[in-house]
Amino acid sequence: MSDTTVRDVVMIGAGPSALAAAVYTTREDIDTVLYEKGVVGGMAAITDKVDNYPGFAEGIEGLKLAEELQKQAQRFGANIEFGEVSEIRNNGDTKTVVVDGQDVEAKTVLIATGSDYNKINVPGEAEYYGRGVHYCATCDGAFYRDKKLAVVGGGNSAVQEALFLTRFASHIDLLVRSEIKASEVLQHELQEFIDNGKITVHLGTTTSEIVAGDGKKVSSVKIDEAGEPKEIEVDGVFVFVGLKPNTQFLQGSEIDLDTSGLIKTDNLLETSMPGVFASGDVRSGATMQIASAVGEGASAALSIREYLNDMKRKKS
């Protein structure tokens, strides 16, 4: 993998944000290579159906959307390779990206590694992802009109998402490990739905298994509530126990992260390391939506173009 070639831009990750950025850079003949350690398309590729991406009136399968983004980027010349990045080093005019232990030199870098949902790691969670197990109410809540749901978590995000899901679900069981830690404003709003019977809160509750009676789609969830085992019939389970940004490889680097581990950027999406940009769910302030990740990818590509043009002007 190591050679003397200096790429115009190395993109870390090949999810929607990086693929969108690659469409823009390659159309302008900017030499672009993307390194992906998992699945091309990122979390979008393993989402059963994306129903809120503009331009698809009937929604689109996540895998199909990812495939179309990939084909579009490759049509313009994007080079997508599999490999895991462990380090970015600043050499001034160039950056060294360490991929599977090998050095790759680049004038600019785009970090678009995304975030991953924290898991509760119980039987059925991974098996029924997209078939009754979800991590995004905005993305998947509309599939559960007049259905019964369980929401796992007790922080701000869990309560916010549970409140959002009341627009669709007939009833929600909120499964809280200890006590509700959401803000007072959210707790006050939650109480209204508790009082009208729309939400039932289970405190001191751990989820032990997500069950699919037919082996295909979620039908119930097994819990331990204050030491008493129970099984609740539900049509889906939404897990909201936080997000984990894929920035472990940046720990101790020159690139500044916020307290959640997300990458800090300026208004041009440039990080604290000049020539290194970030876009999508890995960026501090991101909205965690595919549409906005794609938009940020396009914006980052334009910033990268200007950065490369500035480099040329300084050398001329």
C-alpha positions in Angstrom: 0.0 0.0 0.0 2.9 2.4 0.7 4.2 4.3 -2.3 5.5 7.7 -3.2 2.1 8.9 -4.5 0.6 11.9 -2.6 -3.2 11.8 -2.9 -5.2 15.0 -3.2 -7.6 13.8 -0.6 -8.0 10.7 1.6 -11.4 10.2 3.0 -11.8 8.0 6.1 -15.1 6.2 6.0 -17.4 5.4 3.0 -20.8 6.3 4.4 -23.2 8.8 2.8 -21.2 11.8 3.9 -17.9 10.7 2.4 -19.6 9.3 -0.8 -21.3 12.6 -1.4 -18.1 14.4 -0.8 -16.4 12.1 -3.3 -18.9 12.8 -6.0 -18.0 16.5 -5.7 -14.2 16.1 -5.5 -13.9 13.5 -8.3 -16.1 15.6 -10.7 -13.5 18.3 -10.4 -10.6 15.8 -11.1 -9.4 15.9 -7.4 -7.7 12.5 -6.9 -9.8 10.8 -4.2 -9.5 7.6 -2.3 -11.8 6.4 0.5 -10.9 3.8 3.1 -13.7 1.9 4.8 -13.2 -0.6 7.6 -16.7 -2.0 7.6 -19.6 -1.7 5.2 -19.7 0.8 2.3 -22.7 3.0 3.0 -22.2 3.0 6.7 -25.2 2.7 9.0 -27.4 3.7 6.1 -26.5 0.4 4.4 -27.8 -1.7 7.3 -31.0 0.3 7.7 -34.0 -1.6 6.5 -35.8 1.4 5.0 -35.0 5.1 4.7 -38.3 7.0 4.6 -37.1 10.6 5.1 -34.5 11.0 2.4 -35.6 13.7 -0.1 -36.5 12.5 -3.5 -37.9 9.1 -2.7 -41.7 9.5 -2.2 -42.1 5.9 -1.2 -38.9 5.6 0.8 -35.9 3.6 -0.3 -34.1 0.5 1.2 -31.0 1.7 3.1 -28.8 -0.8 1.2 -30.1 0.4 -2.2 -29.5 4.0 -1.3 -25.9 3.1 -0.2 -25.3 1.2 -3.5 -26.5 4.1 -5.6 -24.3 6.6 -3.7 -21.4 4.2 -4.2 -22.0 3.7 -7.9 -22.3 7.5 -8.4 -19.0 8.2 -6.6 -17.2 5.5 -8.5 -18.6 6.7 -11.9 -16.7 9.9 -11.4 -13.5 8.1 -10.4 -13.6 7.7 -6.6 -11.4 4.8 -5.5 -12.9 2.9 -2.6 -10.7 0.5 -0.7 -11.1 -1.5 2.5 -8.8 -0.7 5.4 -8.7 0.6 8.9 -7.1 3.9 9.8 -5.2 4.0 13.1 -3.5 7.4 12.9 -3.2 10.8 11.1 0.1 12.6 11.3 0.6 16.3 10.3 3.6 16.9 8.0 2.7 20.5 7.1 1.8 20.5 3.5 0.9 16.8 3.6 -0.7 14.4 6.0 0.2 10.8 6.7 -2.8 8.5 7.1 -1.8 5.1 8.5 -4.0 2.4 6.9 -3.6 -1.2 8.1 -0.2 -0.2 9.3 0.9 1.3 6.0 1.5 5.0 5.4 -0.6 6.9 2.8 0.3 10.5 2.0 -2.3 13.1 1.2 -2.6 16.8 0.8 -6.0 16.8 2.6 -8.1 14.4 4.7 -11.8 14.1 5.3 -12.9 12.3 8.4 -16.4 10.9 7.9 -16.3 7.8 10.1 -19.7 8.4 11.6 -21.0 7.4 14.9 -22.4 4.1 16.2 -25.3 3.6 18.5 -24.5 2.2 21.9 -25.9 -1.2 22.3 -27.5 -3.0 25.2 -26.0 -6.3 24.0 -28.9 -8.6 24.7 -30.0 -11.7 22.7 -32.2 -10.6 19.7 -30.8 -7.0 19.5 -28.4 -7.7 16.6 -30.4 -10.4 15.1 -33.5 -8.3 14.6 -31.9 -4.9 13.8 -34.2 -3.3 11.2 -36.9 -5.9 11.8 -38.2 -4.5 15.1 -35.0 -3.2 16.7 -34.2 0.5 15.9 -32.0 3.3 17.1 -33.6 6.3 15.4 -37.2 7.4 16.0 -37.1 10.0 13.3 -36.0 7.4 10.8 -38.2 4.5 11.7 -41.0 5.7 14.0 -43.6 6.1 11.2 -43.5 2.4 10.5 -45.3 1.8 13.9 -48.5 3.6 13.5 -51.0 2.3 16.0 -48.4 -0.3 17.3 -47.0 -1.0 20.7 -43.4 -0.1 21.3 -40.7 -0.4 24.0 -38.1 2.4 24.4 -34.9 1.6 26.3 -33.2 4.4 28.2 -33.9 7.2 30.7 -31.8 10.1 29.6 -32.7 13.1 27.5 -32.5 11.3 24.1 -34.6 8.4 25.3 -37.4 10.6 26.7 -37.3 12.9 23.7 -37.6 10.0 21.3 -40.3 8.4 23.3 -42.3 11.6 23.2 -41.7 11.7 19.4 -42.9 8.1 19.0 -46.2 9.0 20.7 -47.2 10.5 17.3 -47.4 7.0 15.9 -47.5 4.3 18.6 -50.7 3.3 20.4 -48.7 2.7 23.6 -45.0 3.0 24.7 -43.3 1.1 27.6 -40.3 3.2 28.7 -37.7 0.8 30.2 -35.3 2.7 32.5 -32.4 1.0 34.2 -32.3 3.1 37.3 -34.2 6.4 37.3 -35.2 9.0 34.7 -32.3 11.4 34.2 -33.9 13.7 31.6 -34.3 17.4 32.1 -37.1 18.7 34.2 -38.8 20.2 31.1 -38.8 16.8 29.4 -40.0 15.0 32.6 -42.9 17.4 32.9 -43.9 16.7 29.3 -43.4 13.0 29.9 -45.8 13.1 32.9 -48.6 14.3 30.7 -48.3 11.1 28.6 -48.0 9.0 31.7 -51.2 10.5 33.0 -53.2 9.9 29.8 -51.9 6.3 29.7 -49.9 6.6 26.5 -46.6 5.9 28.2 -45.9 3.4 31.0 -42.5 3.9 32.8 -40.7 0.9 34.3 -38.0 2.1 36.7 -35.2 -0.2 37.9 -35.6 -2.3 34.8 -33.1 -4.2 32.7 -33.8 -5.6 29.3 -32.8 -9.3 29.1 -33.9 -10.4 25.6 -35.7 -9.1 22.5 -38.0 -11.9 21.2 -39.4 -12.6 17.7 -42.1 -15.2 18.0 -42.0 -16.1 14.4 -38.2 -15.8 14.2 -38.6 -12.9 11.7 -39.9 -9.8 13.5 -40.0 -8.6 17.1 -43.0 -9.7 19.1 -42.0 -9.0 22.7 -39.3 -8.0 25.1 -38.2 -9.7 28.3 -37.3 -7.5 31.2 -36.4 -7.7 34.9 -38.3 -5.1 36.8 -37.2 -4.6 40.4 -36.1 -8.2 40.5 -39.3 -9.6 38.9 -39.0 -11.2 35.4 -41.7 -10.0 32.9 -42.4 -10.3 29.2 -44.1 -7.4 27.4 -45.8 -7.7 24.1 -44.4 -5.1 21.6 -44.1 -4.6 17.9 -40.8 -2.9 18.1 -38.0 -1.8 20.4 -36.2 1.5 20.2 -32.8 1.7 22.0 -31.6 5.1 23.1 -28.6 4.7 25.4 -26.3 7.1 23.7 -24.0 7.4 20.6 -20.4 6.4 20.4 -18.5 8.4 17.7 -16.0 6.4 15.7 -13.0 8.6 16.8 -11.1 6.2 18.9 -8.1 6.4 16.5 -7.9 10.2 17.1 -7.5 9.9 20.9 -4.3 11.8 21.8 -3.9 13.3 18.3 -3.7 17.0 17.3 -7.4 16.9 16.3 -9.6 18.5 18.9 -12.6 16.5 20.2 -15.6 17.6 22.3 -16.5 16.0 25.6 -18.5 13.4 23.7 -15.6 12.4 21.5 -17.1 14.2 18.4 -14.7 16.2 16.2 -14.7 20.0 16.6 -14.8 21.9 13.3 -15.0 25.5 12.1 -17.6 26.9 9.7 -15.7 25.4 6.8 -15.8 22.0 8.5 -12.0 22.1 9.0 -10.6 20.5 12.2 -7.9 21.9 14.4 -5.3 20.2 12.1 -5.0 22.3 9.0 -6.1 20.4 5.8 -8.1 17.9 7.8 -11.9 18.2 7.6 -14.8 16.3 9.1 -18.4 15.8 8.1 -21.5 13.8 9.0 -22.3 12.1 12.2 -18.7 12.2 13.6 -18.7 16.0 13.7 -19.7 17.9 16.8 -23.0 19.6 16.2 -24.2 17.1 13.6 -27.9 16.3 13.4 -27.4 12.5 12.9 -29.6 12.4 9.7 -28.5 11.0 6.3 -29.7 14.0 4.4 -27.7 16.5 6.5 -24.6 14.2 6.4 -24.8 14.2 2.6 -25.1 18.0 2.6 -22.1 18.3 4.9 -20.1 16.0 2.7 -20.8 18.3 -0.3 -19.8 21.4 1.8 -16.6 19.7 3.0 -15.7 18.8 -0.6 -16.0 22.5 -1.6 -13.8 23.5 1.4 -11.3 20.9 0.4 -11.2 22.2 -3.2 -10.5 25.7 -1.9 -7.8 24.5 0.4 -6.1 22.7 -2.5 -6.4 25.8 -4.7 -4.8 27.9 -2.0 -1.9 25.4 -1.8 -1.4 25.8 -5.6 -1.5 29.6 -5.4 1.1 29.7 -2.6 3.5 27.5 -4.6 3.1 29.4 -7.8 
